[in-house]
Amino acid sequence: MEIVKLPVKDAEDFVKWLLTDFTVNNETVMLAPEAGFYATEGLGVDEVSA
């Protein structure tokens, strides 16, 4: 698993956009927002894992 820091304010919003509005060759991309994996509030808000 790779964790990637993105230039976004909220990775959860970005992941939702990927699943609902973005496709390539009629396929979508699934990522997990990382904020839910941190015990400290505010960490991982701009990170995803694949």
CHARMM internal coordinates of N, CA and C (Angstrom, degrees):
IC EDIT
DIST 1 N 1 CA 1.4356
DIST 1 CA 1 C 1.5292
ANGL 1 N 1 CA 1 C 108.40
DIST 1 C 2 N 1.2939
ANGL 1 CA 1 C 2 N 115.82
DIHE 1 N 1 CA 1 C 2 N 136.80
DIST 2 N 2 CA 1.4565
ANGL 1 C 2 N 2 CA 122.86
DIHE 1 CA 1 C 2 N 2 CA 177.32
DIST 2 CA 2 C 1.5209
ANGL 2 N 2 CA 2 C 109.66
DIHE 1 C 2 N 2 CA 2 C -112.16
DIST 2 C 3 N 1.3181
ANGL 2 CA 2 C 3 N 117.40
DIHE 2 N 2 CA 2 C 3 N 137.37
DIST 3 N 3 CA 1.4623
ANGL 2 C 3 N 3 CA 122.20
DIHE 2 CA 2 C 3 N 3 CA 173.73
DIST 3 CA 3 C 1.5171
ANGL 3 N 3 CA 3 C 107.16
DIHE 2 C 3 N 3 CA 3 C -107.89
DIST 3 C 4 N 1.3371
ANGL 3 CA 3 C 4 N 115.02
DIHE 3 N 3 CA 3 C 4 N 129.10
DIST 4 N 4 CA 1.4611
ANGL 3 C 4 N 4 CA 121.33
DIHE 3 CA 3 C 4 N 4 CA -175.12
DIST 4 CA 4 C 1.5217
ANGL 4 N 4 CA 4 C 109.46
DIHE 3 C 4 N 4 CA 4 C -123.98
DIST 4 C 5 N 1.3347
ANGL 4 CA 4 C 5 N 116.48
DIHE 4 N 4 CA 4 C 5 N 130.97
DIST 5 N 5 CA 1.4631
ANGL 4 C 5 N 5 CA 122.22
DIHE 4 CA 4 C 5 N 5 CA 174.54
DIST 5 CA 5 C 1.5276
ANGL 5 N 5 CA 5 C 107.25
DIHE 4 C 5 N 5 CA 5 C -87.11
DIST 5 C 6 N 1.3285
ANGL 5 CA 5 C 6 N 116.54
DIHE 5 N 5 CA 5 C 6 N 127.98
DIST 6 N 6 CA 1.4639
ANGL 5 C 6 N 6 CA 122.17
DIHE 5 CA 5 C 6 N 6 CA -177.49
DIST 6 CA 6 C 1.5267
ANGL 6 N 6 CA 6 C 111.42
DIHE 5 C 6 N 6 CA 6 C -108.82
DIST 6 C 7 N 1.3226
ANGL 6 CA 6 C 7 N 116.85
DIHE 6 N 6 CA 6 C 7 N 154.66
DIST 7 N 7 CA 1.4678
ANGL 6 C 7 N 7 CA 120.05
DIHE 6 CA 6 C 7 N 7 CA 175.50
DIST 7 CA 7 C 1.5272
ANGL 7 N 7 CA 7 C 111.35
DIHE 6 C 7 N 7 CA 7 C -83.72
DIST 7 C 8 N 1.3328
ANGL 7 CA 7 C 8 N 115.90
DIHE 7 N 7 CA 7 C 8 N 58.38
DIST 8 N 8 CA 1.4710
ANGL 7 C 8 N 8 CA 122.42
DIHE 7 CA 7 C 8 N 8 CA 179.48
DIST 8 CA 8 C 1.5196
ANGL 8 N 8 CA 8 C 108.77
DIHE 7 C 8 N 8 CA 8 C -130.51
DIST 8 C 9 N 1.3314
ANGL 8 CA 8 C 9 N 116.82
DIHE 8 N 8 CA 8 C 9 N 158.08
DIST 9 N 9 CA 1.4639
ANGL 8 C 9 N 9 CA 120.69
DIHE 8 CA 8 C 9 N 9 CA 177.54
DIST 9 CA 9 C 1.5233
ANGL 9 N 9 CA 9 C 111.28
DIHE 8 C 9 N 9 CA 9 C -76.73
DIST 9 C 10 N 1.3458
ANGL 9 CA 9 C 10 N 116.48
DIHE 9 N 9 CA 9 C 10 N -37.16
DIST 10 N 10 CA 1.4585
ANGL 9 C 10 N 10 CA 120.72
DIHE 9 CA 9 C 10 N 10 CA -174.44
DIST 10 CA 10 C 1.5294
ANGL 10 N 10 CA 10 C 109.16
DIHE 9 C 10 N 10 CA 10 C -141.30
DIST 10 C 11 N 1.3119
ANGL 10 CA 10 C 11 N 116.83
DIHE 10 N 10 CA 10 C 11 N 107.51
DIST 11 N 11 CA 1.4587
ANGL 10 C 11 N 11 CA 121.67
DIHE 10 CA 10 C 11 N 11 CA -178.26
DIST 11 CA 11 C 1.5298
ANGL 11 N 11 CA 11 C 112.12
DIHE 10 C 11 N 11 CA 11 C -63.64
DIST 11 C 12 N 1.3277
ANGL 11 CA 11 C 12 N 117.37
DIHE 11 N 11 CA 11 C 12 N -30.30
DIST 12 N 12 CA 1.4669
ANGL 11 C 12 N 12 CA 119.78
DIHE 11 CA 11 C 12 N 12 CA 179.29
DIST 12 CA 12 C 1.5331
ANGL 12 N 12 CA 12 C 110.57
DIHE 11 C 12 N 12 CA 12 C -63.45
DIST 12 C 13 N 1.3252
ANGL 12 CA 12 C 13 N 116.89
DIHE 12 N 12 CA 12 C 13 N -43.00
DIST 13 N 13 CA 1.4679
ANGL 12 C 13 N 13 CA 120.26
DIHE 12 CA 12 C 13 N 13 CA 177.02
DIST 13 CA 13 C 1.5291
ANGL 13 N 13 CA 13 C 110.26
DIHE 12 C 13 N 13 CA 13 C -62.63
DIST 13 C 14 N 1.3252
ANGL 13 CA 13 C 14 N 117.22
DIHE 13 N 13 CA 13 C 14 N -40.40
DIST 14 N 14 CA 1.4632
ANGL 13 C 14 N 14 CA 121.81
DIHE 13 CA 13 C 14 N 14 CA 179.11
DIST 14 CA 14 C 1.5299
ANGL 14 N 14 CA 14 C 111.01
DIHE 13 C 14 N 14 CA 14 C -63.55
DIST 14 C 15 N 1.3267
ANGL 14 CA 14 C 15 N 116.86
DIHE 14 N 14 CA 14 C 15 N -43.57
DIST 15 N 15 CA 1.4661
ANGL 14 C 15 N 15 CA 121.10
DIHE 14 CA 14 C 15 N 15 CA 179.81
DIST 15 CA 15 C 1.5273
ANGL 15 N 15 CA 15 C 110.50
DIHE 14 C 15 N 15 CA 15 C -64.48
DIST 15 C 16 N 1.3144
ANGL 15 CA 15 C 16 N 117.50
DIHE 15 N 15 CA 15 C 16 N -41.08
DIST 16 N 16 CA 1.4698
ANGL 15 C 16 N 16 CA 120.52
DIHE 15 CA 15 C 16 N 16 CA 176.77
DIST 16 CA 16 C 1.5241
ANGL 16 N 16 CA 16 C 110.81
DIHE 15 C 16 N 16 CA 16 C -61.18
DIST 16 C 17 N 1.3332
ANGL 16 CA 16 C 17 N 116.43
DIHE 16 N 16 CA 16 C 17 N -42.33
DIST 17 N 17 CA 1.4664
ANGL 16 C 17 N 17 CA 120.83
DIHE 16 CA 16 C 17 N 17 CA 177.83
DIST 17 CA 17 C 1.5288
ANGL 17 N 17 CA 17 C 110.43
DIHE 16 C 17 N 17 CA 17 C -61.20
DIST 17 C 18 N 1.3360
ANGL 17 CA 17 C 18 N 117.21
DIHE 17 N 17 CA 17 C 18 N -44.18
DIST 18 N 18 CA 1.4702
ANGL 17 C 18 N 18 CA 120.01
DIHE 17 CA 17 C 18 N 18 CA 178.58
DIST 18 CA 18 C 1.5255
ANGL 18 N 18 CA 18 C 111.27
DIHE 17 C 18 N 18 CA 18 C -56.77
DIST 18 C 19 N 1.3295
ANGL 18 CA 18 C 19 N 116.73
DIHE 18 N 18 CA 18 C 19 N -43.62
DIST 19 N 19 CA 1.4617
ANGL 18 C 19 N 19 CA 120.71
DIHE 18 CA 18 C 19 N 19 CA -176.11
DIST 19 CA 19 C 1.5277
ANGL 19 N 19 CA 19 C 113.56
DIHE 18 C 19 N 19 CA 19 C -73.92
DIST 19 C 20 N 1.3174
ANGL 19 CA 19 C 20 N 117.20
DIHE 19 N 19 CA 19 C 20 N -30.54
DIST 20 N 20 CA 1.4634
ANGL 19 C 20 N 20 CA 118.82
DIHE 19 CA 19 C 20 N 20 CA -174.07
DIST 20 CA 20 C 1.5216
ANGL 20 N 20 CA 20 C 114.63
DIHE 19 C 20 N 20 CA 20 C -101.45
DIST 20 C 21 N 1.3310
ANGL 20 CA 20 C 21 N 118.18
DIHE 20 N 20 CA 20 C 21 N -30.10
DIST 21 N 21 CA 1.4678
ANGL 20 C 21 N 21 CA 120.20
DIHE 20 CA 20 C 21 N 21 CA -170.80
DIST 21 CA 21 C 1.5230
ANGL 21 N 21 CA 21 C 115.79
DIHE 20 C 21 N 21 CA 21 C -123.12
DIST 21 C 22 N 1.3142
ANGL 21 CA 21 C 22 N 119.29
DIHE 21 N 21 CA 21 C 22 N -8.83
DIST 22 N 22 CA 1.4635
ANGL 21 C 22 N 22 CA 121.50
DIHE 21 CA 21 C 22 N 22 CA -174.48
DIST 22 CA 22 C 1.5251
ANGL 22 N 22 CA 22 C 110.40
DIHE 21 C 22 N 22 CA 22 C -113.57
DIST 22 C 23 N 1.3297
ANGL 22 CA 22 C 23 N 116.00
DIHE 22 N 22 CA 22 C 23 N 130.06
DIST 23 N 23 CA 1.4661
ANGL 22 C 23 N 23 CA 120.76
DIHE 22 CA 22 C 23 N 23 CA 173.41
DIST 23 CA 23 C 1.5187
ANGL 23 N 23 CA 23 C 110.08
DIHE 22 C 23 N 23 CA 23 C -143.29
DIST 23 C 24 N 1.3265
ANGL 23 CA 23 C 24 N 115.43
DIHE 23 N 23 CA 23 C 24 N 151.77
DIST 24 N 24 CA 1.4608
ANGL 23 C 24 N 24 CA 123.32
DIHE 23 CA 23 C 24 N 24 CA 171.54
DIST 24 CA 24 C 1.5188
ANGL 24 N 24 CA 24 C 105.54
DIHE 23 C 24 N 24 CA 24 C -132.67
DIST 24 C 25 N 1.3197
ANGL 24 CA 24 C 25 N 116.67
DIHE 24 N 24 CA 24 C 25 N 124.49
DIST 25 N 25 CA 1.4659
ANGL 24 C 25 N 25 CA 121.31
DIHE 24 CA 24 C 25 N 25 CA -176.47
DIST 25 CA 25 C 1.5279
ANGL 25 N 25 CA 25 C 111.34
DIHE 24 C 25 N 25 CA 25 C 53.30
DIST 25 C 26 N 1.3294
ANGL 25 CA 25 C 26 N 115.36
DIHE 25 N 25 CA 25 C 26 N 38.43
DIST 26 N 26 CA 1.4675
ANGL 25 C 26 N 26 CA 122.71
DIHE 25 CA 25 C 26 N 26 CA 178.51
DIST 26 CA 26 C 1.5330
ANGL 26 N 26 CA 26 C 113.26
DIHE 25 C 26 N 26 CA 26 C 64.14
DIST 26 C 27 N 1.3348
ANGL 26 CA 26 C 27 N 117.14
DIHE 26 N 26 CA 26 C 27 N 25.54
DIST 27 N 27 CA 1.4596
ANGL 26 C 27 N 27 CA 122.25
DIHE 26 CA 26 C 27 N 27 CA 176.53
DIST 27 CA 27 C 1.5249
ANGL 27 N 27 CA 27 C 108.45
DIHE 26 C 27 N 27 CA 27 C -125.46
DIST 27 C 28 N 1.3334
ANGL 27 CA 27 C 28 N 116.13
DIHE 27 N 27 CA 27 C 28 N 153.91
DIST 28 N 28 CA 1.4606
ANGL 27 C 28 N 28 CA 121.16
DIHE 27 CA 27 C 28 N 28 CA -179.80
DIST 28 CA 28 C 1.5194
ANGL 28 N 28 CA 28 C 110.28
DIHE 27 C 28 N 28 CA 28 C -112.94
DIST 28 C 29 N 1.3043
ANGL 28 CA 28 C 29 N 116.39
DIHE 28 N 28 CA 28 C 29 N 178.54
DIST 29 N 29 CA 1.4620
ANGL 28 C 29 N 29 CA 122.77
DIHE 28 CA 28 C 29 N 29 CA -178.20
DIST 29 CA 29 C 1.5215
ANGL 29 N 29 CA 29 C 108.37
DIHE 28 C 29 N 29 CA 29 C -122.19
DIST 29 C 30 N 1.3293
ANGL 29 CA 29 C 30 N 117.48
DIHE 29 N 29 CA 29 C 30 N 136.03
DIST 30 N 30 CA 1.4628
ANGL 29 C 30 N 30 CA 121.87
DIHE 29 CA 29 C 30 N 30 CA 178.73
DIST 30 CA 30 C 1.5168
ANGL 30 N 30 CA 30 C 109.42
DIHE 29 C 30 N 30 CA 30 C -113.54
DIST 30 C 31 N 1.3211
ANGL 30 CA 30 C 31 N 116.12
DIHE 30 N 30 CA 30 C 31 N 122.93
DIST 31 N 31 CA 1.4558
ANGL 30 C 31 N 31 CA 123.60
DIHE 30 CA 30 C 31 N 31 CA 174.25
DIST 31 CA 31 C 1.5165
ANGL 31 N 31 CA 31 C 108.31
DIHE 30 C 31 N 31 CA 31 C -128.76
DIST 31 C 32 N 1.3266
ANGL 31 CA 31 C 32 N 117.06
DIHE 31 N 31 CA 31 C 32 N 162.07
DIST 32 N 32 CA 1.4647
ANGL 31 C 32 N 32 CA 121.35
DIHE 31 CA 31 C 32 N 32 CA 176.28
DIST 32 CA 32 C 1.5183
ANGL 32 N 32 CA 32 C 108.94
DIHE 31 C 32 N 32 CA 32 C -113.61
DIST 32 C 33 N 1.3394
ANGL 32 CA 32 C 33 N 117.88
DIHE 32 N 32 CA 32 C 33 N 126.47
DIST 33 N 33 CA 1.4531
ANGL 32 C 33 N 33 CA 119.43
DIHE 32 CA 32 C 33 N 33 CA 174.11
DIST 33 CA 33 C 1.5297
ANGL 33 N 33 CA 33 C 109.23
DIHE 32 C 33 N 33 CA 33 C -68.02
DIST 33 C 34 N 1.3093
ANGL 33 CA 33 C 34 N 117.36
DIHE 33 N 33 CA 33 C 34 N 137.18
DIST 34 N 34 CA 1.4650
ANGL 33 C 34 N 34 CA 121.71
DIHE 33 CA 33 C 34 N 34 CA -172.63
DIST 34 CA 34 C 1.5244
ANGL 34 N 34 CA 34 C 115.07
DIHE 33 C 34 N 34 CA 34 C -84.28
DIST 34 C 35 N 1.3204
ANGL 34 CA 34 C 35 N 119.88
DIHE 34 N 34 CA 34 C 35 N -15.82
DIST 35 N 35 CA 1.4669
ANGL 34 C 35 N 35 CA 121.57
DIHE 34 CA 34 C 35 N 35 CA -174.56
DIST 35 CA 35 C 1.5321
ANGL 35 N 35 CA 35 C 112.23
DIHE 34 C 35 N 35 CA 35 C -53.66
DIST 35 C 36 N 1.3108
ANGL 35 CA 35 C 36 N 117.71
DIHE 35 N 35 CA 35 C 36 N -35.92
DIST 36 N 36 CA 1.4636
ANGL 35 C 36 N 36 CA 121.42
DIHE 35 CA 35 C 36 N 36 CA -179.63
DIST 36 CA 36 C 1.5161
ANGL 36 N 36 CA 36 C 114.60
DIHE 35 C 36 N 36 CA 36 C -69.90
DIST 36 C 37 N 1.3224
ANGL 36 CA 36 C 37 N 117.79
DIHE 36 N 36 CA 36 C 37 N -11.74
DIST 37 N 37 CA 1.4559
ANGL 36 C 37 N 37 CA 121.81
DIHE 36 CA 36 C 37 N 37 CA -179.33
DIST 37 CA 37 C 1.5307
ANGL 37 N 37 CA 37 C 112.65
DIHE 36 C 37 N 37 CA 37 C -95.28
DIST 37 C 38 N 1.3399
ANGL 37 CA 37 C 38 N 117.45
DIHE 37 N 37 CA 37 C 38 N -3.94
DIST 38 N 38 CA 1.4615
ANGL 37 C 38 N 38 CA 121.95
DIHE 37 CA 37 C 38 N 38 CA 179.45
DIST 38 CA 38 C 1.5228
ANGL 38 N 38 CA 38 C 109.94
DIHE 37 C 38 N 38 CA 38 C -102.77
DIST 38 C 39 N 1.3231
ANGL 38 CA 38 C 39 N 116.66
DIHE 38 N 38 CA 38 C 39 N 141.66
DIST 39 N 39 CA 1.4608
ANGL 38 C 39 N 39 CA 121.41
DIHE 38 CA 38 C 39 N 39 CA 175.71
DIST 39 CA 39 C 1.5307
ANGL 39 N 39 CA 39 C 111.05
DIHE 38 C 39 N 39 CA 39 C -80.54
DIST 39 C 40 N 1.3276
ANGL 39 CA 39 C 40 N 117.21
DIHE 39 N 39 CA 39 C 40 N -25.96
DIST 40 N 40 CA 1.4584
ANGL 39 C 40 N 40 CA 121.95
DIHE 39 CA 39 C 40 N 40 CA -178.54
DIST 40 CA 40 C 1.5196
ANGL 40 N 40 CA 40 C 109.86
DIHE 39 C 40 N 40 CA 40 C -89.48
DIST 40 C 41 N 1.3319
ANGL 40 CA 40 C 41 N 116.05
DIHE 40 N 40 CA 40 C 41 N 122.19
DIST 41 N 41 CA 1.4585
ANGL 40 C 41 N 41 CA 120.84
DIHE 40 CA 40 C 41 N 41 CA -179.18
DIST 41 CA 41 C 1.5332
ANGL 41 N 41 CA 41 C 110.32
DIHE 40 C 41 N 41 CA 41 C -60.98
DIST 41 C 42 N 1.3284
ANGL 41 CA 41 C 42 N 115.61
DIHE 41 N 41 CA 41 C 42 N 137.25
DIST 42 N 42 CA 1.4571
ANGL 41 C 42 N 42 CA 121.31
DIHE 41 CA 41 C 42 N 42 CA 178.52
DIST 42 CA 42 C 1.5207
ANGL 42 N 42 CA 42 C 114.55
DIHE 41 C 42 N 42 CA 42 C 96.91
DIST 42 C 43 N 1.3244
ANGL 42 CA 42 C 43 N 117.46
DIHE 42 N 42 CA 42 C 43 N -19.88
DIST 43 N 43 CA 1.4597
ANGL 42 C 43 N 43 CA 119.81
DIHE 42 CA 42 C 43 N 43 CA 178.16
DIST 43 CA 43 C 1.5194
ANGL 43 N 43 CA 43 C 109.89
DIHE 42 C 43 N 43 CA 43 C -82.00
DIST 43 C 44 N 1.3116
ANGL 43 CA 43 C 44 N 116.92
DIHE 43 N 43 CA 43 C 44 N 143.16
DIST 44 N 44 CA 1.4498
ANGL 43 C 44 N 44 CA 122.05
DIHE 43 CA 43 C 44 N 44 CA 177.30
DIST 44 CA 44 C 1.5069
ANGL 44 N 44 CA 44 C 115.75
DIHE 43 C 44 N 44 CA 44 C 80.48
DIST 44 C 45 N 1.3259
ANGL 44 CA 44 C 45 N 117.69
DIHE 44 N 44 CA 44 C 45 N 3.72
DIST 45 N 45 CA 1.4709
ANGL 44 C 45 N 45 CA 120.97
DIHE 44 CA 44 C 45 N 45 CA -176.82
DIST 45 CA 45 C 1.5316
ANGL 45 N 45 CA 45 C 110.88
DIHE 44 C 45 N 45 CA 45 C -63.44
DIST 45 C 46 N 1.3150
ANGL 45 CA 45 C 46 N 118.02
DIHE 45 N 45 CA 45 C 46 N -28.26
DIST 46 N 46 CA 1.4638
ANGL 45 C 46 N 46 CA 121.37
DIHE 45 CA 45 C 46 N 46 CA -179.58
DIST 46 CA 46 C 1.5236
ANGL 46 N 46 CA 46 C 111.97
DIHE 45 C 46 N 46 CA 46 C -110.68
DIST 46 C 47 N 1.3446
ANGL 46 CA 46 C 47 N 116.81
DIHE 46 N 46 CA 46 C 47 N 24.87
DIST 47 N 47 CA 1.4595
ANGL 46 C 47 N 47 CA 121.29
DIHE 46 CA 46 C 47 N 47 CA -178.74
DIST 47 CA 47 C 1.5267
ANGL 47 N 47 CA 47 C 111.35
DIHE 46 C 47 N 47 CA 47 C -122.90
DIST 47 C 48 N 1.3343
ANGL 47 CA 47 C 48 N 115.30
DIHE 47 N 47 CA 47 C 48 N 149.86
DIST 48 N 48 CA 1.4640
ANGL 47 C 48 N 48 CA 122.34
DIHE 47 CA 47 C 48 N 48 CA 175.64
DIST 48 CA 48 C 1.5196
ANGL 48 N 48 CA 48 C 108.48
DIHE 47 C 48 N 48 CA 48 C -134.77
DIST 48 C 49 N 1.3208
ANGL 48 CA 48 C 49 N 115.91
DIHE 48 N 48 CA 48 C 49 N 161.79
DIST 49 N 49 CA 1.4652
ANGL 48 C 49 N 49 CA 120.91
DIHE 48 CA 48 C 49 N 49 CA 173.25
DIST 49 CA 49 C 1.5215
ANGL 49 N 49 CA 49 C 108.22
DIHE 48 C 49 N 49 CA 49 C -127.98
DIST 49 C 50 N 1.3218
ANGL 49 CA 49 C 50 N 113.21
DIHE 49 N 49 CA 49 C 50 N 151.73
DIST 50 N 50 CA 1.4651
ANGL 49 C 50 N 50 CA 119.85
DIHE 49 CA 49 C 50 N 50 CA 179.98
DIST 50 CA 50 C 1.4917
ANGL 50 N 50 CA 50 C 109.89
DIHE 49 C 50 N 50 CA 50 C -126.69
END
COOR INIT
IC SEED 1 N 1 CA 1 C
IC BUILD
